[in-house]
Amino acid sequence: MGRDGSMVERVIDSEYLDEEITLNIYRPENYSPLYKYYLCIVQDGDDYYQLGRLANVSDELHKEGKIENTIFCGIHYKDREDRWDKFHPDSDKQAAYIKFLRFEVVPILDRELPSYHVKSCRALMGDSLGGTVSLMTALTYPNTFGKVIMQSPYVDERLKNMVQESDEIDTMSIYHSIGDDEEEVETTFGDIDDFFHPNRELNKLLKDKVSDYTYKELEGDHTWKQWQAGLPDAIRDIFRK
């Protein structure tokens, strides 16, 4: 099945990460520089495009008139270890990745795409550790990012503390989901972690602090079968007209 929109690539020679990183930018059908667009920066970009069928989801929701004009920017990782280094709160490289998103990705998108240039029209999206780093980036730079989609995020004390200490999280829009079969999840280095109950704890914090907050416990485990099935609702919720 062909795509209605168009994919373009941009390469960033990142000073923060000391490597070249490709942005895969998906623009909806009838894209025009005369219009203004919402922006969604997607961690695990290739996984979302290939396994999550993000481009097809975008096509359908735009065609049905269910979402605002939205451009998706996918950023991918080299391998599992590289992903952990960039996304995990315990990694020394996560801080550099967060700065990369704010000070290298956002400027090039704002410069090259006809976006609104305001936080309420910029979103971050990711699954598992990608959801974790998306929320942590928004909490670090709340004047830049106003929307977050996180599917089955990894939740630790640092993330919960950031939520509790944030004075601006109430102005964000957050979509948060977890599978009902995520009590035993194999992590990057083979450990088994409970994702389900820490996400319930995070839900308790967020529902008291965020007015525009959606939380769903979906059927499924820590895999793309669950995330792909839930992706249309997540995007529809955050970019609804």
Helices and strands as residue ranges (DSSP letters): E 6-14, E 19-27, E 38-43, H 45-50, H 54-63, E 70-75, H 80-87, H 94-100, I 101-105, H 106-112, G 119-121, E 122-127, H 129-140, E 147-151, H 157-165, G 169-171, E 173-179, E 185-186, E 192-193, H 196-209, E 212-218, H 224-238
